[in-house]
Structures are given as C-alpha cells and as structure tokens.
Amino acid sequence: MQPDFTGLLLGQADNPGGGPLTPGGDGGEATGAQPGGAARPTSTSPFGGQWIILIPLLLIMVFMIWTSSSAQRKERKKRDAMLAALKRHDRVQTIGGLIGSVVEIKDNEVVLKVDEANNVKMRFAKSAVQQVLTEGAGDDASGKS
C-alpha cells in the first residue's frame, strides 16, 4: 500500500512563504503549536497515557495472585485439619505410597503397622501422611468413630 502525499503537496501550495504550517492559516504563531504543525501534548502526567494500560494489568495480576494464594490457604487448612484428626486404627497412605494402620501418634511422628502377618511397624513424620483411606474405631472402648 502506497502512502497518500496529496495533502502534503496541497499544504505546500497554500503556504507560499515556505514557513511552518500553523493552525489558523494566517501564518502567525499559534498557541501550543510546534514547528511542523503538530500540537504539543497537554498531559500533566510524567508518563503520558501509559498508566491507562498499566493500571488494569496490575489489577489483573493482583487478582490472580490473591486467588492462587487463597486456594493454597484453603488446601493447607484442610490438610492441617486432616492431620489433627488423625487417630489410632486409621488406615492411611504416605507420600511414598506405603499404606498402613496408625498404631501410635506422637507430636510430629506417626507409627504405622504396614504388615499384619509379621507385625512390621514403621515410624514416619506426621507430615508424610498424604491421606486417610479409612477411619478406624480410634481409642473408644464403645467402638464409635
């Protein structure tokens, strides 16, 4: 596509003095005009119109960060509640994939019975429990869960 220079040529024909074109057509100095006929921007912001684009982008980024952190907070709260509710005879799976029954619970440790026939017990960090598969009877003598 070729640019159209007809307006430029006509503008030169209207200005016989050869000086810069100014708004108003009288050849005099117009307020706020620069040489070449372009008006000076009257923006008071030192960054121009860039804030119009940046503000929505910043708001979108803040919203995305807030939603992802709130989802992580919700998952963390759910996991902490699961670990706090852990009791004896619960059948659990560790992050390593081992499945066993809880025999003993200490502050930060859990002892799991992984083999019933040979009575094999293993000690894990409480944070190694990934999920509770089935809930056991617990320490109640009445058998309620």
MARMISE-954376 format. One record per residue: residue in one letter; residue number from 1; x, y, z of N, C-alpha, C, O in turn. Coordinates in Angstrom, 1 decimal. Layout:
<rec 'A', NUM, <X, Y, Z>, <X, Y, Z>, <X, Y, Z>, <X, Y, Z>>
...
This chain:
<rec 'M', 1, <0.9, -1.2, 0.0>, <0.0, 0.0, 0.0>, <0.9, 1.2, 0.0>, <1.9, 1.3, 0.8>>
<rec 'Q', 2, <0.6, 2.2, -0.9>, <1.4, 3.4, -1.1>, <0.8, 4.5, -0.2>, <-0.4, 4.7, -0.2>>
<rec 'P', 3, <1.6, 5.3, 0.4>, <1.1, 6.5, 1.2>, <0.6, 7.6, 0.3>, <1.1, 7.7, -0.8>>
<rec 'D', 4, <-0.4, 8.3, 0.8>, <-1.0, 9.4, 0.0>, <-0.4, 10.7, 0.4>, <-0.5, 11.1, 1.5>>
<rec 'F', 5, <0.3, 11.3, -0.5>, <1.0, 12.6, -0.3>, <0.3, 13.8, -0.8>, <0.8, 14.9, -0.8>>
<rec 'T', 6, <-1.0, 13.6, -1.3>, <-1.7, 14.8, -1.9>, <-1.9, 15.9, -0.9>, <-1.8, 17.0, -1.2>>
<rec 'G', 7, <-2.2, 15.5, 0.4>, <-2.4, 16.6, 1.4>, <-1.2, 17.4, 1.7>, <-1.3, 18.6, 1.9>>
<rec 'L', 8, <-0.1, 16.7, 1.6>, <1.2, 17.4, 1.8>, <1.5, 18.4, 0.7>, <1.9, 19.5, 1.0>>
<rec 'L', 9, <1.3, 17.9, -0.5>, <1.5, 18.8, -1.7>, <0.6, 20.0, -1.7>, <1.0, 21.1, -2.0>>
<rec 'L', 10, <-0.7, 19.7, -1.4>, <-1.7, 20.8, -1.3>, <-1.3, 21.8, -0.2>, <-1.5, 23.0, -0.4>>
<rec 'G', 11, <-0.8, 21.3, 0.9>, <-0.5, 22.2, 2.0>, <0.7, 23.1, 1.6>, <0.7, 24.3, 2.1>>
<rec 'Q', 12, <1.6, 22.6, 0.8>, <2.7, 23.5, 0.4>, <2.3, 24.5, -0.6>, <2.8, 25.6, -0.6>>
<rec 'A', 13, <1.3, 24.2, -1.4>, <0.8, 25.2, -2.3>, <0.0, 26.3, -1.6>, <0.1, 27.4, -2.1>>
<rec 'D', 14, <-0.6, 26.0, -0.5>, <-1.3, 27.0, 0.3>, <-0.4, 27.9, 1.1>, <-0.8, 29.0, 1.5>>
<rec 'N', 15, <0.9, 27.5, 1.3>, <1.8, 28.3, 2.1>, <2.9, 28.8, 1.2>, <4.0, 28.2, 1.1>>
<rec 'P', 16, <2.7, 29.9, 0.6>, <3.8, 30.4, -0.4>, <5.0, 30.9, 0.3>, <6.1, 30.9, -0.3>>
<rec 'G', 17, <5.0, 31.2, 1.6>, <6.1, 31.7, 2.3>, <7.1, 30.6, 2.6>, <8.3, 30.9, 2.9>>
<rec 'G', 18, <6.7, 29.4, 2.6>, <7.6, 28.3, 2.9>, <7.9, 28.1, 4.4>, <8.6, 27.2, 4.7>>
<rec 'G', 19, <7.2, 28.8, 5.2>, <7.4, 28.7, 6.7>, <6.6, 27.5, 7.2>, <5.9, 26.9, 6.4>>
<rec 'P', 20, <6.7, 27.3, 8.5>, <6.0, 26.1, 9.1>, <4.5, 26.4, 9.0>, <4.0, 27.5, 9.2>>
<rec 'L', 21, <3.7, 25.4, 8.8>, <2.3, 25.4, 8.8>, <1.8, 25.5, 10.2>, <2.2, 24.7, 11.1>>
<rec 'T', 22, <0.9, 26.4, 10.5>, <0.3, 26.5, 11.8>, <-1.2, 26.5, 11.7>, <-1.8, 26.9, 10.7>>
<rec 'P', 23, <-1.9, 26.0, 12.8>, <-3.3, 26.1, 12.8>, <-3.8, 27.6, 12.8>, <-3.2, 28.4, 13.4>>
<rec 'G', 24, <-4.8, 27.8, 12.1>, <-5.3, 29.2, 11.9>, <-5.2, 29.7, 10.6>, <-5.9, 30.5, 10.1>>
<rec 'G', 25, <-4.2, 29.2, 9.8>, <-4.0, 29.5, 8.4>, <-3.5, 30.9, 8.2>, <-3.2, 31.3, 7.0>>
<rec 'D', 26, <-3.2, 31.8, 9.1>, <-2.8, 33.1, 8.9>, <-1.2, 33.3, 8.8>, <-0.7, 34.4, 8.6>>
<rec 'G', 27, <-0.6, 32.2, 9.1>, <0.9, 32.2, 9.0>, <1.5, 32.7, 10.3>, <2.7, 32.6, 10.5>>
<rec 'G', 28, <0.7, 33.1, 11.3>, <1.2, 33.6, 12.6>, <1.4, 32.4, 13.5>, <1.1, 31.3, 13.2>>
<rec 'E', 29, <2.0, 32.7, 14.6>, <2.3, 31.7, 15.7>, <1.0, 31.3, 16.4>, <0.4, 32.2, 17.0>>
<rec 'A', 30, <0.7, 30.1, 16.4>, <-0.5, 29.6, 17.2>, <0.0, 29.1, 18.6>, <1.1, 28.6, 18.7>>
<rec 'T', 31, <-0.9, 29.2, 19.5>, <-0.6, 28.8, 20.9>, <-0.5, 27.3, 21.0>, <-1.4, 26.6, 20.5>>
<rec 'G', 32, <0.6, 26.7, 21.5>, <0.8, 25.3, 21.7>, <1.2, 24.6, 20.5>, <1.2, 23.3, 20.5>>
<rec 'A', 33, <1.6, 25.3, 19.4>, <2.0, 24.6, 18.2>, <3.5, 24.4, 18.2>, <4.2, 25.3, 18.6>>
<rec 'Q', 34, <3.9, 23.3, 17.6>, <5.3, 23.1, 17.4>, <5.7, 23.3, 15.9>, <4.8, 23.2, 15.1>>
<rec 'P', 35, <6.9, 23.5, 15.6>, <7.2, 23.6, 14.2>, <6.8, 22.2, 13.5>, <7.1, 21.2, 14.1>>
<rec 'G', 36, <6.3, 22.3, 12.3>, <5.8, 21.1, 11.6>, <4.3, 21.0, 11.8>, <3.8, 20.1, 11.1>>
<rec 'G', 37, <3.7, 21.8, 12.6>, <2.2, 21.7, 12.6>, <1.7, 20.8, 13.7>, <0.4, 20.7, 13.8>>
<rec 'A', 38, <2.5, 20.1, 14.4>, <2.0, 19.1, 15.4>, <1.7, 19.9, 16.7>, <2.6, 20.6, 17.2>>
<rec 'A', 39, <0.6, 19.6, 17.4>, <0.3, 20.2, 18.6>, <1.1, 19.5, 19.8>, <1.2, 18.3, 19.7>>
<rec 'R', 40, <1.5, 20.3, 20.8>, <2.2, 19.7, 21.9>, <1.2, 18.9, 22.8>, <0.1, 19.4, 22.9>>
<rec 'P', 41, <1.5, 17.7, 23.3>, <0.6, 17.1, 24.2>, <0.5, 17.9, 25.5>, <1.4, 18.4, 26.0>>
<rec 'T', 42, <-0.8, 18.0, 26.0>, <-1.0, 18.8, 27.2>, <-1.2, 17.9, 28.4>, <-1.8, 18.4, 29.4>>
<rec 'S', 43, <-0.7, 16.7, 28.4>, <-0.8, 15.8, 29.6>, <0.1, 16.3, 30.7>, <1.2, 16.7, 30.5>>
<rec 'T', 44, <-0.5, 16.2, 31.9>, <0.2, 16.6, 33.1>, <1.0, 15.5, 33.7>, <1.9, 15.7, 34.6>>
<rec 'S', 45, <0.7, 14.3, 33.3>, <1.4, 13.1, 33.9>, <2.7, 12.9, 33.3>, <2.9, 13.1, 32.1>>
<rec 'P', 46, <3.8, 12.6, 34.1>, <5.1, 12.5, 33.5>, <5.2, 11.2, 32.6>, <6.2, 11.1, 31.9>>
<rec 'F', 47, <4.3, 10.3, 32.7>, <4.4, 9.1, 32.0>, <3.4, 9.1, 30.8>, <3.4, 8.1, 30.1>>
<rec 'G', 48, <2.7, 10.1, 30.6>, <1.8, 10.2, 29.5>, <0.6, 9.2, 29.7>, <0.1, 9.1, 30.8>>
<rec 'G', 49, <0.1, 8.6, 28.6>, <-1.1, 7.8, 28.7>, <-0.7, 6.3, 29.0>, <-1.6, 5.5, 28.9>>
<rec 'Q', 50, <0.5, 6.0, 29.5>, <0.9, 4.6, 29.8>, <0.1, 4.1, 31.0>, <-0.1, 2.9, 31.0>>
<rec 'W', 51, <-0.3, 4.9, 31.9>, <-1.0, 4.4, 33.1>, <-2.3, 3.8, 32.8>, <-2.8, 3.0, 33.5>>
<rec 'I', 52, <-2.9, 4.3, 31.7>, <-4.2, 3.8, 31.3>, <-4.1, 2.3, 31.0>, <-5.0, 1.5, 31.2>>
<rec 'I', 53, <-3.0, 1.9, 30.4>, <-2.8, 0.5, 30.1>, <-2.2, -0.3, 31.3>, <-2.7, -1.4, 31.5>>
<rec 'L', 54, <-1.4, 0.3, 32.1>, <-0.7, -0.4, 33.2>, <-1.7, -0.7, 34.4>, <-1.5, -1.7, 35.0>>
<rec 'I', 55, <-2.6, 0.2, 34.7>, <-3.4, 0.0, 35.8>, <-4.3, -1.2, 35.7>, <-4.3, -2.0, 36.7>>
<rec 'P', 56, <-5.0, -1.5, 34.6>, <-5.8, -2.7, 34.5>, <-4.9, -4.0, 34.6>, <-5.3, -5.0, 35.1>>
<rec 'L', 57, <-3.7, -3.9, 34.0>, <-2.8, -5.1, 34.0>, <-2.4, -5.4, 35.4>, <-2.3, -6.5, 35.9>>
<rec 'L', 58, <-2.0, -4.3, 36.2>, <-1.6, -4.5, 37.6>, <-2.8, -5.1, 38.4>, <-2.6, -5.9, 39.3>>
<rec 'L', 59, <-4.0, -4.6, 38.2>, <-5.2, -5.1, 38.9>, <-5.4, -6.6, 38.6>, <-5.8, -7.3, 39.5>>
<rec 'I', 60, <-5.2, -7.0, 37.3>, <-5.4, -8.4, 37.0>, <-4.4, -9.2, 37.7>, <-4.7, -10.3, 38.1>>
<rec 'M', 61, <-3.1, -8.7, 37.7>, <-2.0, -9.5, 38.4>, <-2.3, -9.7, 39.8>, <-2.1, -10.7, 40.4>>
<rec 'V', 62, <-2.7, -8.6, 40.5>, <-3.1, -8.7, 41.9>, <-4.2, -9.7, 42.2>, <-4.1, -10.4, 43.1>>
<rec 'F', 63, <-5.2, -9.6, 41.3>, <-6.3, -10.6, 41.5>, <-5.9, -12.0, 41.3>, <-6.3, -12.9, 42.1>>
<rec 'M', 64, <-5.0, -12.3, 40.3>, <-4.6, -13.7, 40.1>, <-3.7, -14.1, 41.3>, <-3.9, -15.3, 41.7>>
<rec 'I', 65, <-2.9, -13.3, 41.8>, <-2.0, -13.7, 43.0>, <-2.9, -14.0, 44.2>, <-2.7, -14.9, 44.9>>
<rec 'W', 66, <-3.9, -13.1, 44.4>, <-4.8, -13.3, 45.5>, <-5.6, -14.6, 45.4>, <-5.7, -15.3, 46.4>>
<rec 'T', 67, <-6.1, -14.9, 44.3>, <-6.9, -16.1, 44.1>, <-6.1, -17.4, 44.3>, <-6.5, -18.3, 44.9>>
<rec 'S', 68, <-4.8, -17.4, 43.8>, <-4.0, -18.5, 43.9>, <-3.6, -18.7, 45.4>, <-3.5, -19.8, 45.9>>
<rec 'S', 69, <-3.3, -17.6, 46.1>, <-2.9, -17.8, 47.5>, <-4.0, -18.2, 48.4>, <-3.8, -18.9, 49.3>>
<rec 'S', 70, <-5.2, -17.7, 48.0>, <-6.4, -18.1, 48.9>, <-6.7, -19.6, 48.6>, <-7.1, -20.3, 49.6>>
<rec 'A', 71, <-6.5, -20.1, 47.4>, <-6.7, -21.5, 47.2>, <-5.7, -22.4, 47.9>, <-6.0, -23.4, 48.5>>
<rec 'Q', 72, <-4.4, -21.9, 48.0>, <-3.4, -22.6, 48.7>, <-3.7, -22.6, 50.2>, <-3.4, -23.6, 50.9>>
<rec 'R', 73, <-4.2, -21.4, 50.7>, <-4.5, -21.3, 52.1>, <-5.6, -22.3, 52.5>, <-5.6, -23.0, 53.5>>
<rec 'K', 74, <-6.6, -22.5, 51.6>, <-7.7, -23.4, 51.8>, <-7.2, -24.8, 51.9>, <-7.6, -25.6, 52.7>>
<rec 'E', 75, <-6.4, -25.2, 50.9>, <-5.8, -26.6, 50.9>, <-4.9, -26.8, 52.1>, <-5.0, -27.9, 52.7>>
<rec 'R', 76, <-4.2, -25.9, 52.5>, <-3.3, -26.0, 53.7>, <-4.2, -26.2, 55.0>, <-3.8, -27.1, 55.8>>
<rec 'K', 77, <-5.2, -25.5, 55.1>, <-6.1, -25.6, 56.3>, <-6.8, -27.0, 56.3>, <-7.0, -27.6, 57.3>>
<rec 'K', 78, <-7.2, -27.4, 55.1>, <-7.8, -28.8, 55.0>, <-6.8, -29.9, 55.4>, <-7.2, -30.8, 56.1>>
<rec 'R', 79, <-5.6, -29.7, 55.0>, <-4.5, -30.8, 55.3>, <-4.2, -30.7, 56.8>, <-4.1, -31.8, 57.4>>
<rec 'D', 80, <-4.1, -29.5, 57.4>, <-3.8, -29.4, 58.8>, <-5.0, -30.0, 59.6>, <-4.7, -30.7, 60.7>>
<rec 'A', 81, <-6.2, -29.9, 59.2>, <-7.4, -30.5, 59.9>, <-7.3, -32.0, 59.8>, <-7.7, -32.7, 60.7>>
<rec 'M', 82, <-6.9, -32.5, 58.6>, <-6.8, -34.0, 58.4>, <-5.7, -34.5, 59.4>, <-5.9, -35.6, 60.0>>
<rec 'L', 83, <-4.6, -33.9, 59.5>, <-3.5, -34.4, 60.3>, <-3.9, -34.2, 61.8>, <-3.5, -35.1, 62.6>>
<rec 'A', 84, <-4.6, -33.2, 62.2>, <-5.0, -33.0, 63.6>, <-6.1, -34.1, 64.0>, <-6.1, -34.5, 65.1>>
<rec 'A', 85, <-6.9, -34.5, 63.0>, <-7.9, -35.5, 63.3>, <-7.4, -37.0, 63.2>, <-8.2, -37.9, 63.4>>
<rec 'L', 86, <-6.2, -37.1, 62.9>, <-5.6, -38.5, 62.8>, <-5.6, -39.2, 64.1>, <-5.3, -38.6, 65.2>>
<rec 'K', 87, <-6.1, -40.5, 64.1>, <-6.2, -41.2, 65.4>, <-5.8, -42.7, 65.1>, <-5.5, -43.1, 64.0>>
<rec 'R', 88, <-5.7, -43.4, 66.2>, <-5.3, -44.9, 66.1>, <-6.2, -45.6, 65.3>, <-7.4, -45.3, 65.3>>
<rec 'H', 89, <-5.8, -46.6, 64.6>, <-6.5, -47.6, 63.7>, <-7.0, -46.9, 62.4>, <-7.7, -47.6, 61.7>>
<rec 'D', 90, <-6.6, -45.7, 62.2>, <-6.9, -45.1, 60.8>, <-6.0, -45.8, 59.8>, <-4.8, -46.0, 60.1>>
<rec 'R', 91, <-6.6, -46.0, 58.6>, <-5.8, -46.6, 57.6>, <-5.3, -45.4, 56.7>, <-6.2, -44.7, 56.2>>
<rec 'V', 92, <-4.0, -45.2, 56.5>, <-3.5, -44.0, 55.9>, <-2.5, -44.4, 54.8>, <-2.0, -45.5, 54.7>>
<rec 'Q', 93, <-2.3, -43.5, 53.8>, <-1.3, -43.6, 52.8>, <-0.3, -42.5, 53.0>, <-0.7, -41.4, 53.2>>
<rec 'T', 94, <1.0, -42.9, 52.9>, <2.0, -41.9, 53.0>, <2.3, -41.3, 51.6>, <1.9, -41.8, 50.6>>
<rec 'I', 95, <3.2, -40.2, 51.6>, <3.5, -39.6, 50.4>, <4.4, -40.6, 49.5>, <4.5, -40.4, 48.3>>
<rec 'G', 96, <5.0, -41.5, 50.2>, <5.8, -42.5, 49.4>, <5.0, -43.7, 48.9>, <5.5, -44.5, 48.2>>
<rec 'G', 97, <3.7, -43.7, 49.2>, <2.8, -44.8, 48.7>, <2.6, -45.9, 49.6>, <1.8, -46.8, 49.3>>
<rec 'L', 98, <3.2, -45.9, 50.8>, <3.0, -47.0, 51.8>, <1.6, -46.9, 52.4>, <1.2, -45.8, 52.8>>
<rec 'I', 99, <1.0, -48.0, 52.6>, <-0.3, -48.0, 53.2>, <-0.2, -48.8, 54.5>, <0.3, -49.9, 54.5>>
<rec 'G', 100, <-0.8, -48.2, 55.6>, <-0.7, -48.9, 56.9>, <-1.7, -48.4, 57.8>, <-2.4, -47.4, 57.6>>
<rec 'S', 101, <-1.8, -49.0, 59.0>, <-2.7, -48.6, 60.0>, <-1.9, -47.9, 61.1>, <-0.8, -48.2, 61.5>>
<rec 'V', 102, <-2.5, -46.8, 61.6>, <-1.9, -46.0, 62.7>, <-1.9, -46.8, 64.0>, <-2.9, -47.2, 64.4>>
<rec 'V', 103, <-0.7, -46.9, 64.6>, <-0.6, -47.6, 65.8>, <-0.3, -46.6, 67.0>, <-0.9, -46.8, 68.0>>
<rec 'E', 104, <0.5, -45.6, 66.7>, <0.9, -44.7, 67.7>, <1.0, -43.3, 67.1>, <1.5, -43.2, 66.0>>
<rec 'I', 105, <0.6, -42.3, 67.8>, <0.7, -40.9, 67.3>, <1.5, -40.1, 68.4>, <1.0, -40.0, 69.6>>
<rec 'K', 106, <2.6, -39.4, 68.0>, <3.3, -38.5, 68.9>, <3.1, -37.1, 68.3>, <2.3, -36.9, 67.4>>
<rec 'D', 107, <3.8, -36.2, 68.8>, <3.7, -34.8, 68.4>, <3.9, -34.7, 66.9>, <3.0, -34.2, 66.1>>
<rec 'N', 108, <5.1, -35.1, 66.4>, <5.4, -34.9, 65.0>, <5.7, -36.3, 64.3>, <6.2, -36.3, 63.2>>
<rec 'E', 109, <5.4, -37.4, 65.0>, <5.6, -38.7, 64.4>, <4.4, -39.6, 64.5>, <3.5, -39.4, 65.3>>
<rec 'V', 110, <4.4, -40.5, 63.5>, <3.3, -41.5, 63.4>, <3.9, -42.9, 63.2>, <4.8, -43.0, 62.4>>
<rec 'V', 111, <3.5, -43.9, 64.0>, <4.0, -45.2, 63.8>, <2.9, -46.0, 63.1>, <1.7, -46.0, 63.5>>
<rec 'L', 112, <3.2, -46.6, 61.9>, <2.3, -47.3, 61.1>, <2.6, -48.8, 61.1>, <3.8, -49.2, 61.0>>
<rec 'K', 113, <1.6, -49.6, 61.2>, <1.8, -51.1, 61.0>, <1.5, -51.4, 59.6>, <0.4, -51.2, 59.1>>
<rec 'V', 114, <2.5, -51.8, 58.9>, <2.4, -52.0, 57.4>, <2.2, -53.4, 57.0>, <1.8, -53.7, 55.9>>
<rec 'D', 115, <2.5, -54.4, 57.9>, <2.3, -55.8, 57.6>, <1.7, -56.5, 58.8>, <2.4, -56.5, 59.9>>
<rec 'E', 116, <0.5, -57.0, 58.7>, <-0.2, -57.6, 59.8>, <0.5, -59.0, 60.1>, <0.6, -59.3, 61.3>>
<rec 'A', 117, <0.9, -59.7, 59.2>, <1.4, -61.1, 59.4>, <2.7, -61.1, 60.2>, <2.9, -61.8, 61.1>>
<rec 'N', 118, <3.6, -60.2, 59.8>, <4.9, -60.2, 60.5>, <5.0, -59.0, 61.6>, <6.0, -58.9, 62.2>>
<rec 'N', 119, <3.9, -58.3, 61.8>, <3.9, -57.2, 62.7>, <5.0, -56.2, 62.5>, <5.7, -55.8, 63.4>>
<rec 'V', 120, <5.1, -55.7, 61.2>, <6.1, -54.8, 60.8>, <5.6, -53.4, 61.1>, <4.5, -53.0, 60.6>>
<rec 'K', 121, <6.3, -52.6, 61.8>, <5.9, -51.2, 62.2>, <7.0, -50.3, 61.6>, <8.2, -50.6, 61.7>>
<rec 'M', 122, <6.5, -49.1, 61.1>, <7.5, -48.1, 60.6>, <7.1, -46.8, 61.2>, <5.9, -46.5, 61.4>>
<rec 'R', 123, <8.1, -46.0, 61.4>, <7.9, -44.6, 62.0>, <8.1, -43.6, 60.9>, <9.1, -43.6, 60.2>>
<rec 'F', 124, <7.1, -42.7, 60.8>, <7.2, -41.6, 59.8>, <6.9, -40.3, 60.5>, <6.4, -40.2, 61.6>>
<rec 'A', 125, <7.3, -39.2, 59.8>, <7.0, -37.9, 60.2>, <5.5, -37.7, 59.9>, <4.9, -38.3, 59.0>>
<rec 'K', 126, <4.8, -37.0, 60.8>, <3.4, -36.8, 60.6>, <3.0, -36.1, 59.3>, <2.0, -36.4, 58.7>>
<rec 'S', 127, <3.9, -35.3, 58.8>, <3.7, -34.6, 57.6>, <3.8, -35.5, 56.4>, <3.4, -35.1, 55.3>>
<rec 'A', 128, <4.3, -36.8, 56.6>, <4.4, -37.7, 55.5>, <3.1, -38.4, 55.2>, <3.0, -39.1, 54.2>>
<rec 'V', 129, <2.1, -38.2, 56.0>, <0.8, -38.8, 55.7>, <0.1, -38.0, 54.6>, <-0.1, -36.8, 54.8>>
<rec 'Q', 130, <-0.2, -38.7, 53.5>, <-0.9, -38.0, 52.4>, <-2.4, -37.9, 52.5>, <-3.0, -36.9, 52.3>>
<rec 'Q', 131, <-3.0, -39.1, 52.9>, <-4.4, -39.1, 53.0>, <-4.9, -40.2, 53.9>, <-4.2, -41.2, 54.1>>
<rec 'V', 132, <-6.1, -40.0, 54.5>, <-6.7, -41.1, 55.3>, <-7.6, -41.9, 54.4>, <-8.5, -41.3, 53.9>>
<rec 'L', 133, <-7.3, -43.2, 54.3>, <-8.1, -44.0, 53.4>, <-9.4, -44.4, 54.1>, <-10.5, -44.2, 53.6>>
<rec 'T', 134, <-9.3, -45.0, 55.3>, <-10.5, -45.4, 56.1>, <-10.2, -45.0, 57.6>, <-9.1, -45.1, 58.1>>
<rec 'E', 135, <-11.3, -44.5, 58.2>, <-11.1, -44.1, 59.6>, <-11.4, -45.3, 60.5>, <-12.4, -46.1, 60.3>>
<rec 'G', 136, <-10.5, -45.5, 61.5>, <-10.7, -46.6, 62.4>, <-11.6, -46.2, 63.5>, <-12.1, -45.2, 63.6>>
<rec 'A', 137, <-11.7, -47.2, 64.5>, <-12.5, -47.0, 65.7>, <-11.9, -46.0, 66.6>, <-12.6, -45.5, 67.5>>
<rec 'G', 138, <-10.6, -45.8, 66.6>, <-9.9, -44.9, 67.5>, <-9.7, -45.6, 68.8>, <-9.6, -46.8, 68.9>>
<rec 'D', 139, <-9.6, -44.8, 69.9>, <-9.3, -45.3, 71.2>, <-10.6, -45.6, 72.0>, <-10.5, -46.0, 73.2>>
<rec 'D', 140, <-11.8, -45.3, 71.4>, <-13.0, -45.6, 72.2>, <-13.2, -47.0, 72.5>, <-13.0, -47.9, 71.6>>
<rec 'A', 141, <-13.6, -47.3, 73.7>, <-13.9, -48.7, 74.0>, <-15.3, -49.1, 73.5>, <-15.6, -50.3, 73.3>>
<rec 'S', 142, <-16.2, -48.2, 73.2>, <-17.5, -48.5, 72.8>, <-17.6, -48.8, 71.3>, <-18.6, -49.3, 70.8>>
<rec 'G', 143, <-16.5, -48.5, 70.5>, <-16.5, -48.8, 69.1>, <-17.0, -47.7, 68.2>, <-17.1, -47.9, 67.0>>
<rec 'K', 144, <-17.4, -46.5, 68.8>, <-17.9, -45.4, 68.0>, <-16.8, -44.7, 67.3>, <-15.7, -44.7, 67.9>>
<rec 'S', 145, <-17.0, -44.2, 66.1>, <-15.9, -43.5, 65.4>, <-16.1, -42.0, 65.4>, <-15.3, -41.2, 64.9>>
